[in-house]
């Protein structure tokens, strides 16, 4: 039996997906109807193909959601207060220690004090910890879930650009991160990648926009091979080569890069790598762009025994994020039995 914790990779069996409902108090105010429709569509597809949803929502939104969601939807509404909906970066991670699964919470400070995240940082302890079988483990390190990618062998990926931002953890050395990842998350090997970044990305190059492990220990990488004149081409090509050198045993699947601008002419960080894995399904972001089809085909090759489910994320990218950023998976045997039972009762409210 293992005596060290192990951060669970995304493809382990899941019993729920965490989401936070967008409302007028979040950054979604200018696209509210479109983004709410995106969430409803995502919830329906997660319910249909994968598992129930735990949906955080402000108390004044609960009644509206009860009317808007289909009565048979497997959704547990959790009255909560939060700054915004990027729960990938403040929702709890799940580790396994000797067969027991428990939630792990890090400090979230709005990607290096770029935005107020004081309410987000309280979500795990205030609303989610009591749902779990085991006590939550809290760490003072500033760290976001989107900054980490791990496989079944304990190889953990992150990026130097993100971890080196002094607004997160001061002048902490990358070697100190590696030590903490080993002790707290069971990382047997940590690779902190030096290359790759998407314009407009507030996260300082989160790994979940760039490189993902597959369940077969291969790599899916957001490349720009289809756009040799693009400003991203050199950096993403260097990222591919860096991964090829560091992990030569991995087959690499390169995703095409879309080119999307907002109404002000700013490049949006649209990434096809920002997909969600859940119970042998790949919920894949698409953007109404010519590259969508090739991206889906690439993911089908990378996950040959999974079903790829496209999700229209044109509304999400307007706020510089996508599908993986708004979601967090909960592996099986993490939540209390009574929570699991309630999740399967249709639309209900957690009290």
N, C-alpha and C positions, 0 to 999 in steps of 0.2 A: 504494500500500500504506500502511495506516495506521501512524503513528509513535507513537500514544498507545494505552494499553491500553483495553479495552472490556469491562466486566462484561457477561456474556452473560445475556439475559433467559431466563426459565424455560421458554419454549416452543421453544427451539432443540432440535434432535435430541439425544437422550440415549442413553448406553450403559450406565448403571447408576443405581441409587438407593441412597444410604447410609442405613443404620439402625443403631441400637444396641439390643441385646437387653435387655429389662427382666428383672431378677432380684431376689432378696431383698435385695441390697445397694443397690438403688436406692430411690427414693421410692415405688415401686410395691408395696412389700411387702404392704400391706393389700388390694390388688386384684390380686394377682399372677396368679392363674389367668385372670381375666377379661381383663387387659391382654395377657397372652401369647397368648391366643386371638385378640385383636384384631390383634396383630402377625402371627400365622400367616395369618390371613385376608387381611391387607393384602399380605403377601409373595406369596401365591397369586394375588391379583388383579393385582399389578404384573407378575408373571411371565406371567400369561395375556394381559394386554392391552398390556403396554408393554415391559419390559426386565428384565435380571437385577438382583439385589440383592447388595450388599456388606453383610454383617451383622457388626458388631463384637459380640463376646461374650467374657465372661471364660473363661479356659481350662477351668475346671471345669464350664462349661455346654456345651462343644463336643459331647461325646458325646451328651448329651440332645437337642441340636438335630439331630444327625445321625439320630437315631431319629425325631424328631418331624416333620421336614421330609420331604416326598415325595422319593424318590431322584432323580426327574427334575426337581425344582425347580432353577432356575438361581440358586444362592446360593453365594457365596464367604464362608466363615466366617473371620473375622479375630480370632485371640486378642488380647484387649486389655483394658486396665483403664481405667475411666472413673468419673465421679461419678454421672452420670445419663444419660438417653436423649434429651435435647433436642438432637439433632445439627444441627438447622437453625441453631443459634446458635454451635456450635463447629466444625462441619465446614467444610472449605475451600470457598471460592467459586471460580468459574472465570472467568478473563479471557481475552480474545483479543488478541494483538498481532501484526499483520501475518500473520494466518492461523495463527499458532501459539497453542495453548491451554495455559494453565498455571494451577496452583493458587495461591490467595492465602489466607493465614491471618492473621487479626487476633487480638488478645488477648481472651480471654473470662474475665470475673471474676464470673460468677454473677449477671448483671444488676445490677451495681452493688454487689458484695460482699454480696448477700443470702444467698448459699449458697456453700459450698466448691465451687470449680470447678477446683482445681489439676490434677486428673487429666484433666478434659475439655480443659483448655488445652494439654495435651501430645499429644493424640490425632493431630492432623495430622502433626506431625513424627515422632512415634514409630511410627505404624502406617500412615499413608496416603501420605505423601510418596513413598516408594519405589515405589509402584504407578503413579505418574504419569510421563508422557513427559518433562516439563519439571520443572526444579527449582522447589520451592515458594518463593514470595515471602512473607516475613513482615513484618508491620507491627506496631508497638508500640501503635497506637491501640486502645483498648477498643471493640469493635464486634461486634454479633451479626448473623448472616445474616437473622434475622427482622425486623431493623430497616430493611431495605433492599428497595426494589422499583424495578425499572428497566424501561424499554421499549426497543424497537429504535432509537429516535431519541436515546437517551442521556438521557432525562428520568428523574431519580432521585427517588423519594419516600421521606421518613422523617418522624418526628414530633418535635416540640420537647420534649415531655414526656420521651421516652426520651433524646434526645441531651443534654438539659440537666441530667440527673442528675449532680451533681458527683462521685458515687462511681464514675463511669466514667472521665472524663477531666478531673477537676478543674473549673476555671472556664473551659474552652475555649469560645470564642465560636462561635455557629452559622455565622458567615462562615468560620471556620477549618475547620469540618467541610466546608463547600461546597468550599473550596480543595483539601482532601485528597481528597474524592470525585472531583473533576475530574482531579487528577493520578494517583491510584491506580486509579480505576475508570472513567475516561473519561466521567464525567457531564458532559454538555454544559449541563445545567440541573438544579439541585437545588431541589425544593420541600419545605420543612420545614413540615409541617402543624401547626396550632395547636390543632385541635379533635379531640374523640373519644377515648374511653377506656372500657374495659370493667371493671366492678367485679370485683375478685379477680385482676386481671392483674398478675402479678409482674414483667412485662417493662417496665413503665412505658409501655404503649401501643405495642407493636410494630406496624409498618405492616401486617404480614401477618395481623393480626386485624381490620384496618379497611378498607384500600383496596388493590385489586389491578389491575394493568393486564391487558388482554386482548391477544391476538396481533394484534388489529385496532386497537390503541391506544385502546380504550375503557376504561371504568372499572367495576369491580365494587366496591360499597361496602356494608359492614355497616351497615345503617340500623336504625331502630326505628320505621319508618312504621306498622307494624302494632300498636304499643303506645304510643299517645299519652300514656298516664298513667305510663309507665315512667320511672324515674329517668334512664335513658340517652337519652330521647327528644330533649331539647334539644341535648345535646352532639353526638349523631350527626346530627341535622338540620343543625346548624351545620357539621359536617364535609362533608356533602353539598354545601352551598352554597359552602363554601370551595373544594372541588374544582371545582364548576361555574364559579366565577369564575376560578380559576387556569388551568383547562384547558377553555375553552368549546367547543373543537372535539371533545371526547370525549363520546360517548354514555354515559350513566350507567345502570347496572343496580343497583337497590337490593335488598339481601337483607333478609328479615324477621329479627327478633330473637327467639330462643327465651328462655324464662324457666326456668332450671334452678337448683335449690338442692341442696347436699349434706345429709348427715344432721344436720349441726350448724346448718342453716338459713342457711348462707352462700351468696350468689349466686355462681354459677360463670360464668367468662368464655367461654361457648359462642359461637363465631363460625362462621358458614357461609363467611366469607371465607378461612378457614384451610385452603384446598384445595391440592392438589398437581397441577401440570401435568406431564404426561409423555407425549411422543410422541403427540400429538393425543388425549389422554385427560385428563379432569378427574376426579381421585380426590377425591370430595366428602364432607366429614364430615356425618353425620346423627346425631341424638341421641334418636330415638324420640319426637319431639315433633310437635305438629300442624303446625309451620312447615316440617318437613322437605320436604314435597311442593312447596310454593311455592319453597323454596330451590333444589331440583333444577330446577324449571321455569325459574327465573331464570337459572341457570347454563347451561342448554340454550340459552336465547336469547342469552346473552352469548358463548357458544362454539358457534355453529350447525354448524360442521364438525368438532366434537370429540364423542367419546362420553363422557358423564357416568356415572361408576361410583360409586355410593354406598358409603360405608364407615361402619359403625356405630362411632361414637367415644364412646359413653357411658362406657366405661371411661377413656378418655384425659382427658376433661374433669374427672374427679375429682381430677386433679393439675394443673388449671388450664391445660391446653394441649390441642392437638388435632393433626390430621393433618399439616399443614404443619410444625408445630413439631418433629415426631419424624423428619423426613425431609430429605434433601438430594440434589438431582439432580447427576449428573455428565454434562456434555455430551460428545458424541462427539469422538474424537481427543484426549482428555485422558489416558486410561489407556494403559499400555504394551500392545502387541499380545499378549504372553503372558498378561496379566491378562484381557484380553477373551476369549482362548481358554479360559482356565480357567473363566471365568464361564459358559460354555456347555457345561460338562462335567457338569452336575448339581450336587449338593451336594458341595463340596470344602472343604478347609482350606488357608488361605494360610500358607505357611512361609517 
